[in-house]
Amino acid sequence: MNTRQDKILGTVFGLALGDAFGAPHEGGTIERVLWYFIGNSLGKNRWTDDTQMSINVIETLNLHGHIEQDDLAKRFASSYRWSRGYGSGAAKLLKRIKGGDDWREANRSIFPNGSFGNGGAMRAPIIGSFFANDTDKEIRDKAMQCAEITHAHDLGKEGAAIIAQTTAYAYRDLVSRDLVNALLSNDIGTEYRLKLELVAKWLDSSLSIDAKLIQEELGNGIAALDSCVTAIYIAVTHLDKDFRDLLDTCIKVKGDVDTIAAMAGGIWGARNGYRKLPNNLLDRIEKKDYLTSLSMNLSEKIHIKRNKKWK
């Protein structure tokens, strides 16, 4: 396995492991009880919509080599299953698309200004890894194109952009403060910039930042603004630690655990690669061979793209 393959598989499996092993700790009592009954697939840990929609992104990239929005919208809609834990707004939107509505209208049919949730950001690590050698603007644009199919609000799209950029920087082996500096060098919206500046301050200090402070200052909710920078902070402070430590921190932060862990896990995997992921978790995830095949194909498409042989 070469470095490119290792990092692509790391991104995909880091995301899927964060999702699958974070899901049992998601939300309140009702959500946890439900996932207790449906979160197991033939003895394997089941992933949620976070991984399913990331798979759809990989499928589109494997076929087209870019974000083909119409194709991706159809894949999102056809793959929808309530048992994957989709939010109610996403479920309604995807049913509209499956019923024949244009995604450009459907993405504002539930919320007039579009959704500002983290559903666009949860699949953004795939964009960051695939386009890691593109310019910052190109990465941001592609992440927003991918996000706007379901999350048309500026905050939803911006969250996807910064997660994709963070993943790209991790893929390039930037770490900690250098990575955050690179993020802050971009034209980022004020709301996200303030939180990223707080992250930079924390990284420069000797303060002990616990899960409660992360919750209070960065958030742990389903809104992109309340989860994307949280995932970035957890990721950059665990890039040189065991993946299980990252997962443990995501669980302690509570809230939207599966999505925060999926985003942080994808970033971690882009830096550290598949070979550093814990085997005891990899062996317990559902459809491991399928995810491996998709990831290897994606890695090959990157090779073709970089050698300008894409057709």
Secondary structure, 3 states (H helix, E strand, C coil): CCHHHHHHHHHHHHHHHHHHHHHHHCCCHHHHHHHHHHCEECCEECCCHHHHHHHHHHHHHHHHCCCCHHHHHHHHHHHCCHHHCCCHHHHHHHHHHHCCCCHHHHCCCCCCCCCCECCCCCCHHHHHHHCCCCCHHHHHHHHHHHHCCCCCCHHHHHHHHHHHHHHHHHHCCCCHHHHHHHHHCCCCCHHHHHHHHHHHHHHHCCCCCCHHHHHHHCCCCCEHHHCHHHHHHHHHCCCCCCHHHHHHHHHHHCCCHHHHHHHHHHHHHHHHCHHHCCHHHHCCECCHHHHHHHHHHHHHHHHHHHCCCCC
